[in-house]
Amino acid sequence: RKLFFDTHALVCLLEENGFTTQQSEVIVSALVKIMNTNLDMIYKDMVTKVQQEIALQQVMSHIGGVKKDMIILEKSEFSALRSENEKIKLELQQIKKQVMDEITKVRADNKLNLNLEKSRVKELVS
């Protein structure tokens, strides 16, 4: 940290404008202290390039970790949905088979009933 400030030139300027040498030196000393204090406060809030690089790498690392977690969750959710879908397909196939069996049974019963009724009607006619 460097302060580019010509204190001697300011002392001379103050003396030319009516201040004594001692007054000029005290004023310049106070100004230098104020400027140093202000610079200290400014530098406290600042980070070095190395610190910034480290913070950036940490953030990027966290982002990478979150991305990996998201991919893992996405894959596990996708596989869970796929397995649920397969279960539903199997259930639907079972229900379809039951319905088809029931339809076949009803048709067979109806055919049997029709044939029996035809036979009974033929007997009655003859």
RATA-V257816 format. One record per backbone hydrogen bond with DSSP energy under -1.0 kcal/mol. NH is the residue of the N-H (numbers start at 1). CO is the residue of the C=O. E is the energy in kcal/mol with one decimal. If there is no record, write none. Layout:
# RATA-V257816
NH CO E
NH CO E
This chain:
# RATA-V257816
5 3 -1.3
7 5 -1.3
10 6 -1.5
11 7 -2.4
12 8 -2.6
13 9 -2.2
14 10 -2.6
15 11 -2.4
16 12 -2.3
17 13 -1.0
18 15 -1.5
19 14 -2.3
24 20 -2.7
25 21 -2.4
26 22 -2.1
27 23 -2.6
28 24 -2.5
29 25 -2.5
30 26 -2.5
31 27 -2.4
32 28 -2.5
33 29 -2.3
34 30 -2.6
35 31 -2.7
36 32 -2.6
37 33 -2.6
38 34 -2.6
39 35 -2.5
40 36 -2.5
41 37 -2.2
42 38 -2.3
43 39 -3.1
44 40 -1.7
45 41 -1.1
52 48 -2.4
53 49 -2.5
54 50 -2.5
55 51 -2.6
56 52 -2.6
57 53 -2.5
58 54 -2.4
59 55 -2.5
60 56 -2.7
61 57 -2.3
62 58 -2.4
63 59 -2.6
64 60 -2.5
65 61 -2.4
66 62 -2.5
67 63 -2.5
68 64 -2.3
69 65 -2.5
70 66 -2.6
71 67 -2.4
72 68 -2.6
73 69 -2.8
74 70 -2.7
75 71 -2.6
76 72 -2.7
77 73 -2.9
78 74 -2.6
79 75 -2.8
80 76 -2.3
81 77 -2.7
82 78 -2.5
83 79 -2.5
84 80 -2.4
85 81 -2.6
86 82 -2.3
87 83 -2.2
88 84 -2.4
89 85 -2.4
90 86 -2.4
91 87 -2.5
92 88 -2.7
93 89 -2.6
94 90 -2.4
95 91 -2.7
96 92 -2.9
97 93 -2.4
98 94 -2.5
99 95 -2.7
100 96 -2.7
101 97 -2.7
102 98 -2.5
103 99 -2.7
104 100 -2.7
105 101 -2.5
106 102 -2.6
107 103 -2.7
108 104 -2.8
109 105 -2.7
110 106 -2.7
111 107 -3.1
112 108 -2.7
113 109 -2.8
114 110 -2.8
115 111 -3.1
116 112 -2.9
117 113 -2.6
118 114 -2.8
119 115 -2.7
120 116 -2.5
121 117 -2.5
122 118 -2.7
123 119 -2.3
124 120 -2.3
125 121 -2.4
126 122 -2.5
